[in-house]
Amino acid sequence: MIDFSPLDQTSILSFIFYPRKDFSDCPGNAFDLFIPVDSSVSISCRFYIGHPQWPWILYFHGNGEVVSDYDGMAPLYHQIEVNLGVADYRGYGASSGVPTLTDLVRDSHVIFRTVKEELPKRGFRNDLWVMGRSLGSISALELAYQYHDEIKGLIIESGAVSVVRIFGHLGLPAYGSALEKIDHECVETIRKIVIPSLIIHGEMDSLIPVEEGQDLYQYLGTDQKKLLIIPSADHNDILFVGLKEYFEALQQFIETLDDSPTKGV
């Protein structure tokens, strides 16, 4: 696991995390799960069910978002016959604790293991595709590297090679041996990801430039990879500007890898 502790300083974290305390009532076709990640900290997750035998995307959302933001978006995933599980971070939504990069990565392991165990208990398939948007790409890349034999595929939307590079794009100080080491370790981790991968990025992304998505695609160690650039899309409107292309790419990516005899139910 990459050592992000040099970045876990209040002055730096304030530029990385924008926690929002918001939590809606759970929709009727979903269930909430609060996953203990520490002695006094639990992470809120919400699972939107389209059909018990559809595959699942375990989704790590972007900064400033919370799981309940996906109440209105989950039906779009159901239209391509995919169930959606969305995980919060410490301090976001109904989750307790204070977010740090170290805990973000550590917690992703606990969330993944818990979800893999919980889905079969509830009568669902536990075939998982892991997806990360923006900030969530850190968690998704970590899991794709560590659990390549338990994850069907990786999806990164509006992500970056490393958080260090995001600092540079924001005009923040991003140099020194510790940060260079983190950036190098991020690149090496991505090179060792061997599972099928789909990278989606907006052409006009002003927060995380499209070059980050292109670099991420190039660094990935898998031969089974695809890069989709959504024309004219920025960081926060990519889903709506490229709605058709976005979900067609997701559907094709998952269907190609889904070898379940129940596909299409």
C-alpha positions in Angstrom: 0.0 0.0 0.0 1.3 3.5 -0.9 2.4 5.6 2.0 0.3 8.7 1.8 1.1 9.9 5.3 3.3 12.8 4.1 0.1 14.3 2.6 -2.0 13.8 5.7 -1.5 17.3 7.1 -4.4 19.7 7.8 -3.1 22.3 5.4 -2.9 19.8 2.6 -6.1 17.8 3.4 -8.2 20.9 3.2 -7.4 21.1 -0.5 -8.2 17.4 -1.1 -11.4 16.7 0.8 -14.7 18.5 0.8 -16.8 16.4 3.2 -20.6 17.0 3.1 -23.0 15.8 5.7 -26.1 14.8 3.8 -28.1 11.6 3.8 -31.5 10.8 2.4 -34.0 8.1 3.2 -33.1 4.9 1.5 -35.2 4.2 -1.6 -37.4 1.1 -1.7 -35.2 -0.8 -4.1 -32.0 -0.2 -2.1 -30.4 -1.0 1.2 -27.9 0.9 3.4 -24.9 -0.8 5.0 -22.7 0.9 7.6 -19.3 -0.7 7.5 -17.1 -0.4 10.6 -13.6 0.5 9.6 -12.2 1.5 13.0 -13.2 1.2 16.6 -15.4 4.3 16.4 -15.8 4.9 12.7 -18.3 3.5 10.2 -18.6 4.2 6.5 -22.1 4.5 4.9 -22.7 2.6 1.7 -25.9 2.3 -0.4 -26.7 -0.6 -2.7 -29.3 -0.1 -5.5 -30.8 -3.3 -6.7 -32.1 -3.8 -10.2 -32.1 -7.6 -10.2 -30.5 -10.1 -7.8 -28.6 -11.9 -10.6 -27.2 -8.8 -12.3 -23.5 -8.0 -11.7 -22.4 -5.2 -9.4 -20.4 -2.1 -9.7 -18.7 -1.0 -6.4 -18.5 2.7 -6.9 -16.2 5.2 -5.1 -17.7 8.7 -5.8 -16.1 12.0 -6.4 -15.2 14.8 -4.0 -18.1 16.8 -2.5 -20.5 13.9 -3.3 -22.3 11.5 -1.0 -24.0 8.2 -1.6 -27.5 9.6 -1.6 -26.6 11.8 -4.6 -26.9 8.5 -6.6 -30.5 7.9 -5.8 -31.5 9.5 -9.1 -28.6 8.1 -11.1 -28.9 4.4 -10.1 -31.7 3.8 -12.6 -29.3 4.6 -15.4 -27.1 1.7 -14.3 -30.1 -0.5 -14.0 -31.0 0.2 -17.7 -27.7 -1.6 -18.7 -28.5 -4.4 -16.2 -26.0 -3.6 -13.6 -26.6 -3.2 -9.8 -24.8 -0.2 -8.2 -23.2 0.0 -4.8 -21.8 3.4 -3.7 -19.4 3.9 -0.9 -18.8 7.1 1.1 -15.6 8.3 2.9 -15.0 9.3 6.5 -16.9 12.4 7.3 -19.0 12.2 4.1 -22.8 11.6 4.2 -23.7 9.6 7.3 -20.1 8.3 7.8 -18.3 9.2 11.0 -14.6 10.2 11.4 -12.3 12.7 9.6 -11.0 11.9 6.1 -7.3 11.4 5.4 -5.6 9.8 2.4 -4.2 7.0 4.5 -7.6 6.1 5.8 -9.2 6.5 2.4 -7.0 3.7 1.1 -7.1 1.5 4.2 -10.9 1.8 4.4 -11.3 0.7 0.8 -9.9 -2.7 1.7 -12.4 -3.1 4.5 -15.3 -2.0 2.3 -14.3 -4.4 -0.5 -13.9 -7.4 1.8 -17.2 -6.6 3.5 -19.1 -6.2 0.3 -17.8 -9.4 -1.1 -19.0 -11.2 1.9 -22.3 -9.4 2.3 -23.7 -9.7 -1.2 -23.9 -13.6 -1.2 -25.5 -13.5 2.3 -28.3 -11.4 0.8 -28.8 -13.7 -2.2 -27.0 -11.5 -4.7 -24.1 -12.3 -7.1 -20.8 -11.0 -5.8 -19.2 -10.5 -9.2 -17.7 -7.0 -8.8 -16.5 -4.4 -11.2 -14.8 -1.6 -9.2 -15.3 2.0 -10.3 -13.8 5.3 -9.1 -14.7 8.8 -10.1 -12.2 11.6 -9.6 -11.1 11.3 -5.9 -12.6 7.8 -5.9 -10.0 6.7 -8.5 -7.5 6.4 -5.6 -9.6 3.7 -3.9 -10.5 1.9 -7.1 -6.9 1.8 -8.4 -5.7 0.4 -5.0 -8.3 -2.4 -5.1 -7.6 -3.3 -8.7 -3.9 -3.7 -7.8 -4.5 -5.7 -4.7 -7.4 -7.9 -5.6 -6.9 -8.6 -9.3 -8.1 -12.2 -9.0 -11.4 -11.1 -7.3 -12.4 -8.1 -9.5 -13.9 -8.6 -13.0 -12.8 -5.2 -14.2 -11.8 -1.6 -13.4 -13.5 1.6 -14.4 -12.0 5.0 -13.8 -13.9 8.2 -14.7 -12.3 11.6 -14.5 -9.4 10.2 -12.6 -5.7 11.0 -12.2 -2.5 9.0 -12.1 -1.7 10.4 -8.6 -3.0 13.0 -6.2 0.4 14.7 -6.4 -0.3 15.6 -10.0 -3.7 17.1 -9.1 -1.8 19.5 -6.8 0.2 20.6 -9.8 -2.9 21.2 -11.9 -4.4 23.3 -9.1 -1.2 25.4 -8.8 -0.4 24.1 -5.4 3.2 23.2 -4.3 3.8 19.7 -5.4 7.5 18.9 -5.2 10.0 17.4 -2.8 11.4 13.9 -2.3 8.3 12.6 -0.4 5.9 13.7 -3.1 8.1 12.5 -5.9 8.2 9.1 -4.1 4.4 9.0 -3.8 4.0 9.9 -7.5 6.5 7.2 -8.5 4.7 4.6 -6.4 1.4 5.5 -7.9 2.8 5.0 -11.4 4.3 1.7 -10.5 1.1 0.5 -8.9 -0.8 1.3 -12.1 1.7 -0.5 -14.2 1.0 -3.7 -12.2 -2.8 -3.5 -12.7 -3.5 -6.4 -15.0 -7.3 -6.7 -15.0 -9.5 -5.4 -17.9 -9.9 -1.6 -17.6 -12.1 1.2 -19.0 -10.9 4.8 -18.7 -13.5 7.6 -19.3 -12.5 11.3 -19.3 -13.9 14.6 -20.4 -12.1 16.3 -23.2 -12.4 19.7 -21.6 -11.9 18.7 -18.0 -10.6 21.8 -16.2 -9.9 20.2 -12.8 -8.2 17.0 -13.9 -7.0 17.5 -17.5 -7.7 14.8 -20.1 -3.9 14.1 -20.2 -4.2 12.5 -16.8 -6.7 10.0 -18.3 -4.5 9.4 -21.3 -1.5 8.8 -19.0 -3.5 6.5 -16.8 -4.5 4.5 -19.9 -0.9 4.3 -21.1 0.5 3.2 -17.7 -2.0 0.4 -17.1 -0.3 -3.0 -17.3 -3.3 -4.8 -18.9 -3.6 -5.4 -22.6 -7.4 -5.4 -22.2 -8.0 -1.6 -21.8 -10.1 1.1 -23.5 -10.0 4.9 -23.3 -13.2 6.9 -24.0 -12.8 10.6 -24.2 -16.1 12.5 -24.1 -16.0 15.5 -26.5 -16.7 18.9 -24.9 -17.2 17.4 -21.5 -15.8 19.1 -18.3 -15.2 17.4 -14.9 -18.7 17.7 -13.5 -20.9 17.5 -16.6 -19.3 14.5 -18.3 -22.2 12.1 -17.5 -24.7 14.5 -19.0 -22.7 15.7 -22.0 -21.8 12.2 -23.0 -24.7 10.2 -21.5 -25.2 7.9 -24.5 -21.5 7.2 -25.1 -20.8 6.8 -21.4 -23.3 4.1 -20.7 -22.8 2.3 -24.0 -19.1 2.0 -23.1 -20.0 0.7 -19.6 -22.5 -1.8 -21.0 -20.1 -3.1 -23.6 -17.3 -3.4 -21.1 -19.3 -5.3 -18.6 -21.1 -7.5 -21.0 -17.8 -8.6 -22.7 -16.5 -9.8 -19.3 -19.7 -11.1 -17.8 -19.6 -14.9 -18.4 -22.5 -15.6 -16.0 -25.2 -18.0 -17.3 -27.8 -15.6 -15.9 -26.7 -12.7 -18.1 -29.7 -11.0 -19.6 -32.3 -12.0 -17.0 
